[in-house]
Amino acid sequence: MDTYNPGTRIGVLALQGDFEAHLKMLAELGIEGQAVRLPAQLEDLDGIIIPGGESTTIGKLMVMYGLDEPLRQAIRDGIPVWGTCAGLILLSKVTDNAKVGQPLLASMDIRTRRNAFGSQRESFETDLSVPVLGEAPFHAVFIRGPLIEEVGPGVEVLATLDDGSIVAVREGTLLGTAFHPEVSGDPRFHHYFLRIVQGVM
């Protein structure tokens, strides 16, 4: 059983998208979650989750609420950040088919492709081999998911689909998943991120 430092606080960007499911999962793990909508709410956090949703909308709201540069600075300062689905796109340095004006945090040395598997109707679920989580497969839910097309030399690939498509990566204290672990009912990715936060991974 994982145990975490008392007082660990994880911020979840709560501008749009599936932030409530992340907050619920954190609560189930006994971790204090902080919904983040304003720059002041980034203070005294031990880690940040950027949830799934619509990447263009979240990006524009980040700029509107003045969160984009404080988030970039927090990442430069070394705070662990996990992006899921749209959050993965926002963390990537390049996204190939983003709309003009798509704001990015541009922090992970990866290239992503938005809606790589098609529209909402092409959403799917599959069991992934994720060695860092143990032997049991992880049931991954893809909802208009992106794809990681290229990774830099410092990026660790954590999981791929059967065809080799990259769907989970880590670069130092940054974690990215193209799917939605928060709706899987399996807390292992949240545990993995919390171990990064604690500096034990």
N, C-alpha and C positions, 0 to 999 in steps of 0.2 A: 504494500500500500504506500503510495506516494504521500509524503507530508511536506508542507510548505511553510516558509517563514511566516510567523504571525504578522498580520497587517499587510500582507501582499495585496496590492491593488492593481487591477488590470482595467485599463480604459478600453471601451468599445466605441468606435466612431458611430454616432447615432444620428446621422444626417438623413439617411435613406437606406432601405434594404433590410437585411435579415439580422439586425443587431440584437433584437430581443432574444432570439434563440441562443446566441452566444452568452448573453447575460444570464440566461436561465441555466445553461450548462456550467458556467463558472459558479453560480450559486450552489448548484448540486455538488460541486467539488469543494465547497466551503471557502471559496475565494470571493473577496469583495470586488464587484464589478462597478465601474463608473461609466455611465453614458456620457460621451464627449460630444458636445455641440459647439463649445466656445473655447478659445485658446486657454483661458484660465483653468479649464477643467483638465488640462494636460499636466498640471503641476502635481508632484508627489505620486506619480504613477510608476509602477515597476515594469510595465509592458503595455502594449497597445495592440488591439485587434481591429483590422479594417474589414468589415463584413462584405458579403455578397450583396448584389443589388444591381443598379444601373451605373456603370462606371462613369459615363459622361455626366450624369446628374450629380453623383457624389463628388466628382472632381470640381464641377462648377460651384456646388455648395461649399466645398472646402475653401475656395477662393472667396466666395461671398461672405463667409463668416470669419475670414482671416486665419484659417487653420493650416493652409498649405505650407507656408514658410515655417511656422512653429513645428509642424510635423517633420519637415525636412531637417530642421535643426536638431530635434530630438533624436532622429535617426543618426545624424552625424555624431551626436554625443554618445551614441551606443545603446540607446534603449531598444530592447527586443520588440520587434513588430511582426505580426502575422497577418498576411492578406489572404482572404478566401474569395475565390471567384473574382468579382469586380475588384476586391482589394488587391488581388494578385496583379491585375492589370495596372492599378494605380501605383504599385511598387515598382513595376518594370521600367527599365530605361527606355525601351522602345516598344510600341505596339503598332502593328503594321497597318491596320485598317481603322484606327481611331478617327472619329470625326475631327474636322479642323477645329482647333481650339480645345481639344481634350487636355485638361490639366493632368500632369503626372507628377508623382513624388520622385520618380526616376532614381531610385535607390538600389534596386537589385540589378545585377548585370545579366539581364535576361531580355529576350524579345518575345512578346506574346501576340497572339491573334485572337481578337474578340469574337465571341459567338462561333467558335471554331466548329462546333458540332451541329449548327443550324439553329432554328428558332425554338421557342418554348416546347413545341410539339416533339422536337427531337431530343428532349431531355431524357436521360437514362440513368440507370444504376448498374454498378458492377463491383465485383470483389477484386481488390487490389492487393498485391504483395507489397508490403511496406516493411522491409527488414528492421528498420529502427524501432518499429512498434512491436516486434515479436513475430512469432511464426504464424499466428492466426491472421487470415486475410482481413482487410479493412473494407467494409461495405461503403462504397463511395457513391454519393448522389450528385450527378451533374445536371445543373439547371442553366441552360444557355451558357455552358461553360466555355472558358477560354482554353487555349492550348499554349504551351511553352515551346516555341519554335527553335530558339537558340539559347545556350547558356554560356556564360563566361568561364574562364579557367578556375575561378574561385568558388564556383557554384556546385554544390553537391546535389545530384539527382536522387530523390528519395523514393519515387514511384513512377512507373510508366504503365500505359495500357499494353495490351497484348501486341499491338502493332508497333510498339516502341515510342509512341507519343508520350512526351514528358508531361506529368500532371502534378508533381509535387517536388519542391526544391527547397534548399536551405543555403544561405550565404551568411556565415557568421551568426549574428543574432537576428537575422531576417529569415522568415519562414513564409513560403507561399504554396497554396493549394488551389488547383483549378476547380475543385469540387466543394461541397458544403458539409464538413464534418459535424457542424453544429446540429444538423437534422438527422444524423445517422443513428443516434442513440448510443454510440460508442464514444467514450470520453478519451480514448488513447491519444488522439492528436492534441487535445487540450492539455493532457498530462505532459506530452512531449514539449509543447510550447512552454508550459510552466517550468519544466526542468531547464529549458534554455534561459528563462527569466531568472531562475535561481543560480544559474551559472554552473550547472552540473552536467550539461550536455555540450 
